[in-house]
Amino acid sequence: MEMNEEKEERVFEVTPWQVSGEVDYDKLVKQFGVSLIDAQLMKRIEKLAGSHFMLRRGLFFAHRDLPWLLARYETGEKFFLYTGRGPSGKTHIGHLVPWIFTRWLQEKFDVEVWFQLTDDEKFLFSDTMERPEQANELAYENVLDFLALGFEPGKTFVFSNLDYAKTLYRQAIRVAKKVTFSTVKAVFGFNNENNIGQIFFTSMQAVPAFLPSVLAGRNIPCLIPHGIDQDPHFRIARDVLPKLGYYKPASIQCKFLPGLTATPKMSSSKPGDAIFTTDTPEEIAMKVKKYAFSGGQPTIQEHREKGGNPDIDMCFIWLKYLFEPDDKKLEQIYWDYKTGKMLTSELKEIFIEKATSFLRTHQEAREKVRKELDRFVLKD
């Protein structure tokens, strides 16, 4: 979708494949038709599962049919979680956001997680990939970052669309038969230049939302934690699945983690914008010091007098949404920076230390799980 506000001349675009411009989430919510997570729903979640800082701080901010899903859970009906990854390159920190929250949901609700690797999508939409095997190889490298977050064997099922195609395709054609080209064009903006694989792909992305129900022989509610940009795929799934006799999937959407250079969504292609999960401590420090957008003043004297703006400072924003779950510590950092007590260089050092510590632990877990992939991966 593309939106234009004439007064401010603001244009932003949000699709499953591209995010650009300064995103107005209030307008996006209205355009997509999702619902905001209000105080009442927040209390209901906290009553069942406790509190998570990504919810408290508004990173996860919208939903579809979450009250319905929680009501079924309250009557003893378990749901399952579905999320995934489109393997186009190395995993960066922004990709971890929905997975960290999914892991928390798995732990608190004691449910299964189904993780789709859309290697077929990345091949179909890529201008540079000549062989689907390239996307497939990337998929299994990327999934190490997902599993490194501590997902439970026996309750976590990972599958590549290419390697689990026999199972997935049988269900995907059931979806495809209910989706017209005019619907796909309207939802995704496709035209006659799009290849037919791109047009078909949304049928594959719908399958995990009901596959556990197919395999179990009974309807099981589904909750999809995902970035708001992926909502168009699941709108189609929600339209089609009842026609096949299955529940509409519920969903909970997160905002985008901006890039170090203040892009609206972290970009792997822009130099210095992303921190990758495989970065060394030296690479992390270099990127933060060289590229991180600052809310500080031009000089130390001015900063001491006027203070900084933590609300636009990328190091603070990343601490808020990912690296500092302690509310009291975050609030102290906020006011120290805002009043000028803390300098930009000091805020960057806090961020570097937090990010380095997080990734050191993550990288150790990543290598450990490399030897355990067979415990999680499904193949035909």
C-alpha positions as CSV (number, residue, x, y, z in Angstrom):
1,M,0.0,0.0,0.0
2,E,1.1,3.6,-0.6
3,M,-0.3,6.5,1.3
4,N,0.0,10.3,0.7
5,E,-0.9,13.0,3.2
6,E,-1.0,16.3,1.3
7,K,-0.6,18.6,4.2
8,E,2.7,17.2,5.3
9,E,3.5,15.7,1.9
10,R,4.4,12.4,3.6
11,V,4.5,9.3,1.5
12,F,5.2,5.8,2.8
13,E,4.9,2.4,1.3
14,V,4.3,-0.9,3.2
15,T,4.2,-4.2,1.3
16,P,5.4,-7.7,2.2
17,W,8.5,-6.9,0.1
18,Q,9.3,-3.3,0.7
19,V,8.9,-0.6,3.4
20,S,9.8,3.0,2.7
21,G,9.1,6.5,4.0
22,E,8.1,7.5,7.5
23,V,5.4,4.9,8.5
24,D,2.3,6.3,10.1
25,Y,1.1,3.4,12.1
26,D,-2.3,4.9,12.9
27,K,-3.1,5.3,9.2
28,L,-1.7,1.8,8.5
29,V,-3.9,0.2,11.1
30,K,-7.0,1.8,9.5
31,Q,-5.9,0.9,6.0
32,F,-5.1,-2.7,6.9
33,G,-8.1,-3.1,9.1
34,V,-6.3,-4.5,12.1
35,S,-7.2,-3.6,15.7
36,L,-5.0,-1.8,18.3
37,I,-4.1,-3.7,21.4
38,D,-5.9,-1.6,24.1
39,A,-5.5,-1.6,27.9
40,Q,-8.3,-4.1,28.4
41,L,-6.7,-6.6,26.0
42,M,-3.3,-6.0,27.5
43,K,-4.6,-6.8,31.0
44,R,-6.2,-10.0,29.7
45,I,-2.9,-11.2,28.1
46,E,-1.0,-10.3,31.3
47,K,-3.5,-12.3,33.4
48,L,-2.9,-15.4,31.3
49,A,0.8,-15.0,30.5
50,G,2.4,-12.2,32.5
51,S,4.0,-9.2,30.9
52,H,6.5,-8.9,28.1
53,F,8.4,-5.6,27.5
54,M,7.7,-5.7,23.8
55,L,4.0,-5.5,24.6
56,R,4.4,-3.0,27.4
57,R,6.3,-0.7,25.2
58,G,4.1,-0.9,22.2
59,L,6.4,-2.8,19.8
60,F,3.6,-5.4,19.4
61,F,0.7,-3.1,19.0
62,A,-2.1,-4.6,16.8
63,H,-4.0,-7.8,16.3
64,R,-6.7,-9.7,14.5
65,D,-9.1,-11.8,16.6
66,L,-6.8,-12.1,19.6
67,P,-9.7,-11.9,22.1
68,W,-11.4,-14.8,20.2
69,L,-8.2,-16.9,20.5
70,L,-7.7,-16.1,24.2
71,A,-11.4,-17.0,24.9
72,R,-10.9,-20.4,23.4
73,Y,-7.7,-20.9,25.3
74,E,-9.5,-20.0,28.5
75,T,-12.0,-22.8,27.9
76,G,-9.1,-25.3,27.6
77,E,-8.5,-25.2,23.8
78,K,-4.9,-25.0,23.0
79,F,-3.7,-23.0,19.9
80,F,-0.5,-23.2,17.9
81,L,1.9,-20.5,16.8
82,Y,3.0,-19.9,13.2
83,T,5.8,-17.6,12.1
84,G,8.7,-17.8,9.6
85,R,11.5,-16.4,7.6
86,G,12.1,-15.4,3.9
87,P,15.8,-16.3,3.4
88,S,17.2,-13.5,1.2
89,G,20.5,-13.0,3.1
90,K,22.0,-13.0,6.5
91,T,19.8,-12.7,9.6
92,H,19.9,-9.2,11.3
93,I,18.7,-8.1,14.6
94,G,15.4,-6.8,13.3
95,H,14.4,-10.3,12.1
96,L,14.7,-11.6,15.7
97,V,11.9,-9.4,17.1
98,P,8.9,-11.5,16.3
99,W,10.9,-14.7,17.1
100,I,11.8,-13.5,20.6
101,F,8.2,-12.7,21.2
102,T,7.1,-16.1,19.7
103,R,9.5,-17.9,22.1
104,W,7.9,-16.1,25.0
105,L,4.4,-17.1,23.8
106,Q,5.5,-20.7,23.4
107,E,6.8,-20.8,27.0
108,K,3.9,-19.0,28.6
109,F,1.1,-20.9,26.8
110,D,2.9,-24.2,26.4
111,V,2.1,-24.5,22.7
112,E,3.6,-25.7,19.4
113,V,5.4,-23.5,17.0
114,W,5.4,-24.1,13.2
115,F,8.2,-22.2,11.4
116,Q,8.0,-21.8,7.6
117,L,11.1,-21.1,5.5
118,T,9.8,-19.5,2.4
119,D,12.8,-20.3,0.2
120,D,10.5,-20.6,-2.8
121,E,9.2,-17.1,-2.4
122,K,12.7,-15.6,-2.2
123,F,13.7,-17.4,-5.4
124,L,10.5,-16.3,-7.2
125,F,10.9,-12.6,-6.2
126,S,14.7,-12.3,-6.5
127,D,16.4,-10.7,-9.5
128,T,19.7,-12.2,-8.6
129,M,19.1,-15.8,-7.5
130,E,19.5,-18.2,-10.5
131,R,18.8,-21.4,-8.6
132,P,16.3,-22.2,-5.9
133,E,19.1,-24.1,-4.1
134,Q,20.6,-20.7,-3.2
135,A,17.5,-19.7,-1.2
136,N,17.3,-23.2,0.3
137,E,20.9,-23.0,1.6
138,L,20.3,-19.6,3.1
139,A,17.1,-20.9,4.7
140,Y,18.9,-23.5,6.8
141,E,21.6,-21.0,7.8
142,N,18.9,-18.4,8.8
143,V,16.9,-20.9,10.9
144,L,19.9,-21.4,13.2
145,D,19.1,-17.8,14.5
146,F,15.5,-18.8,15.2
147,L,16.4,-22.0,17.0
148,A,19.2,-20.3,19.0
149,L,16.5,-18.4,20.9
150,G,15.6,-21.5,22.8
151,F,12.6,-23.1,21.1
152,E,11.5,-26.5,22.5
153,P,12.3,-29.7,20.6
154,G,9.2,-31.8,20.1
155,K,7.0,-28.6,20.1
156,T,8.9,-26.7,17.4
157,F,8.6,-27.8,13.7
158,V,10.7,-26.1,11.0
159,F,10.1,-26.7,7.3
160,S,11.4,-25.4,4.0
161,N,8.7,-24.9,1.3
162,L,11.0,-26.6,-1.1
163,D,11.9,-29.6,1.1
164,Y,8.4,-30.1,2.5
165,A,6.6,-29.4,-0.8
166,K,4.9,-32.7,-1.1
167,T,2.9,-32.0,2.1
168,L,2.5,-28.3,1.6
169,Y,1.5,-28.3,-2.1
170,R,-1.4,-30.6,-1.6
171,Q,-2.9,-28.0,0.8
172,A,-1.7,-25.0,-1.1
173,I,-3.8,-25.9,-4.2
174,R,-6.9,-26.1,-2.0
175,V,-6.2,-22.5,-1.1
176,A,-5.2,-21.5,-4.7
177,K,-8.5,-22.7,-6.0
178,K,-10.3,-20.2,-3.8
179,V,-8.1,-17.2,-4.7
180,T,-8.7,-15.3,-7.9
181,F,-6.1,-13.3,-9.8
182,S,-8.2,-10.2,-9.3
183,T,-7.9,-10.7,-5.5
184,V,-4.1,-11.1,-5.7
185,K,-3.8,-8.0,-7.9
186,A,-6.0,-5.9,-5.5
187,V,-4.1,-7.0,-2.3
188,F,-0.5,-7.0,-3.6
189,G,-0.7,-4.6,-6.5
190,F,0.5,-7.2,-9.0
191,N,0.2,-6.7,-12.7
192,N,0.8,-8.6,-15.9
193,E,4.5,-8.3,-15.5
194,N,4.5,-10.5,-12.3
195,N,5.6,-14.1,-12.9
196,I,3.0,-16.8,-12.2
197,G,5.0,-18.2,-9.3
198,Q,4.7,-14.8,-7.5
199,I,0.9,-14.9,-8.1
200,F,0.6,-18.4,-6.6
201,F,3.0,-17.9,-3.6
202,T,0.4,-16.5,-1.1
203,S,-1.3,-19.9,-1.3
204,M,1.8,-21.5,0.1
205,Q,2.1,-18.9,2.9
206,A,-1.5,-19.7,4.0
207,V,-0.9,-23.4,4.5
208,P,0.9,-23.4,7.9
209,A,-2.2,-21.5,9.4
210,F,-4.2,-24.7,9.0
211,L,-1.7,-27.6,8.4
212,P,-1.6,-28.7,12.1
213,S,-5.4,-28.9,11.9
214,V,-5.2,-31.1,8.8
215,L,-2.6,-33.4,10.4
216,A,-4.5,-33.6,13.7
217,G,-7.9,-34.2,12.0
218,R,-9.5,-31.5,14.0
219,N,-9.7,-27.7,14.1
220,I,-6.9,-26.0,16.1
221,P,-6.8,-22.2,16.6
222,C,-3.7,-20.5,15.1
223,L,-1.9,-17.3,16.3
224,I,0.6,-15.7,13.9
225,P,3.1,-13.2,15.4
226,H,4.5,-11.2,12.5
227,G,5.6,-7.8,11.2
228,I,2.7,-5.6,10.1
229,D,4.1,-5.7,6.5
230,Q,3.1,-9.4,6.1
231,D,-0.5,-8.8,6.9
232,P,-1.7,-8.9,3.3
233,H,-0.8,-12.6,3.0
234,F,-2.8,-13.4,6.1
235,R,-5.8,-11.4,5.1
236,I,-6.1,-13.7,2.1
237,A,-5.7,-16.7,4.4
238,R,-8.4,-15.4,6.7
239,D,-10.7,-15.1,3.8
240,V,-10.1,-18.5,2.3
241,L,-9.7,-20.8,5.3
242,P,-13.3,-20.8,6.5
243,K,-14.3,-21.8,3.0
244,L,-12.2,-24.9,3.5
245,G,-13.7,-25.6,7.0
246,Y,-10.9,-24.2,9.2
247,Y,-10.7,-21.3,11.7
248,K,-9.5,-17.9,10.6
249,P,-5.9,-17.5,11.9
250,A,-5.6,-14.9,14.7
251,S,-2.6,-12.6,14.5
252,I,-0.5,-10.1,16.6
253,Q,1.5,-7.5,14.7
254,C,4.7,-5.7,15.5
255,K,6.1,-2.4,14.3
256,F,9.4,-2.3,12.4
257,L,12.7,-2.1,14.2
258,P,14.3,0.9,12.4
259,G,17.9,0.7,11.1
260,L,20.9,2.2,12.7
261,T,20.8,5.0,10.1
262,A,17.2,5.7,10.9
263,T,15.6,3.9,8.0
264,P,12.0,2.9,8.8
265,K,12.8,-0.8,8.6
266,M,16.3,-2.2,9.1
267,S,17.9,-2.8,5.7
268,S,20.6,-5.4,4.9
269,S,21.6,-3.6,1.7
270,K,22.3,-0.1,3.2
271,P,25.8,0.2,4.6
272,G,25.8,0.3,8.4
273,D,22.1,0.1,8.8
274,A,21.9,-3.4,10.2
275,I,23.7,-5.4,12.8
276,F,23.8,-9.0,11.8
277,T,23.6,-11.9,14.2
278,T,27.1,-13.1,13.1
279,D,28.8,-9.7,13.5
280,T,31.9,-9.6,15.7
281,P,32.3,-7.2,18.7
282,E,34.6,-5.1,16.5
283,E,32.0,-4.9,13.7
284,I,29.2,-4.0,16.2
285,A,31.3,-1.2,17.7
286,M,32.3,0.2,14.4
287,K,28.8,0.3,13.0
288,V,27.3,2.0,16.1
289,K,30.1,4.6,16.4
290,K,30.1,5.4,12.6
291,Y,26.4,5.0,11.5
292,A,24.0,5.1,14.5
293,F,21.7,8.1,14.2
294,S,22.0,10.3,17.2
295,G,19.5,12.4,19.2
296,G,22.4,14.4,20.7
297,Q,23.4,18.0,20.3
298,P,26.2,19.1,18.0
299,T,28.6,19.8,20.9
300,I,29.2,18.5,24.4
301,Q,28.5,21.9,25.9
302,E,25.2,22.2,24.1
303,H,24.3,18.6,25.0
304,R,24.9,19.3,28.7
305,E,22.8,22.5,28.5
306,K,19.9,21.3,26.3
307,G,20.0,17.5,26.6
308,G,19.4,15.0,23.9
309,N,16.4,13.5,22.3
310,P,16.2,9.8,23.2
311,D,12.9,9.4,21.1
312,I,14.9,9.7,17.9
313,D,18.2,8.2,19.0
314,M,18.6,4.8,17.4
315,C,20.7,3.4,20.2
316,F,18.0,4.3,22.7
317,I,15.3,2.9,20.5
318,W,17.1,-0.4,20.1
319,L,17.6,-0.6,23.9
320,K,13.9,0.1,24.4
321,Y,12.6,-2.5,21.9
322,L,15.2,-5.2,22.2
323,F,18.2,-5.0,24.6
324,E,17.0,-3.5,27.9
325,P,14.0,-5.3,29.3
326,D,14.3,-3.6,32.7
327,D,11.9,-0.7,32.8
328,K,13.6,1.1,35.6
329,K,17.0,0.9,33.9
330,L,15.6,2.1,30.6
331,E,13.8,5.0,32.3
332,Q,17.1,6.1,34.0
333,I,18.9,6.0,30.7
334,Y,16.1,8.0,29.1
335,W,16.2,10.9,31.6
336,D,20.0,10.9,31.9
337,Y,20.2,11.4,28.2
338,K,17.3,13.8,27.9
339,T,18.7,16.1,30.6
340,G,22.2,16.1,29.2
341,K,23.7,14.1,32.1
342,M,24.5,11.3,29.7
343,L,26.4,12.0,26.5
344,T,25.8,10.4,23.1
345,S,29.1,8.6,23.3
346,E,28.1,7.2,26.7
347,L,24.8,6.0,25.4
348,K,26.5,4.3,22.4
349,E,28.9,2.5,24.8
350,I,25.9,1.2,26.8
351,F,24.3,0.0,23.6
352,I,27.5,-1.6,22.3
353,E,28.0,-3.5,25.6
354,K,24.3,-4.7,25.6
355,A,24.4,-5.7,21.9
356,T,27.8,-7.5,22.2
357,S,26.7,-9.4,25.2
358,F,23.4,-10.5,23.6
359,L,25.1,-11.6,20.4
360,R,27.9,-13.4,22.2
361,T,25.3,-15.6,23.9
362,H,23.3,-15.9,20.7
363,Q,26.2,-17.0,18.6
364,E,27.2,-19.7,21.1
365,A,23.6,-21.1,21.0
366,R,23.6,-20.8,17.2
367,E,26.6,-23.1,16.8
368,K,25.2,-25.5,19.3
369,V,21.9,-25.8,17.6
370,R,23.6,-26.4,14.2
371,K,24.3,-29.9,15.4
372,E,20.7,-30.5,16.5
373,L,18.7,-29.4,13.4
374,D,17.4,-32.9,12.8
375,R,15.4,-32.6,16.0
376,F,13.3,-29.7,14.5
377,V,13.2,-30.0,10.7
378,L,10.4,-31.7,8.8
379,K,11.0,-33.0,5.3
380,D,8.9,-35.1,2.9
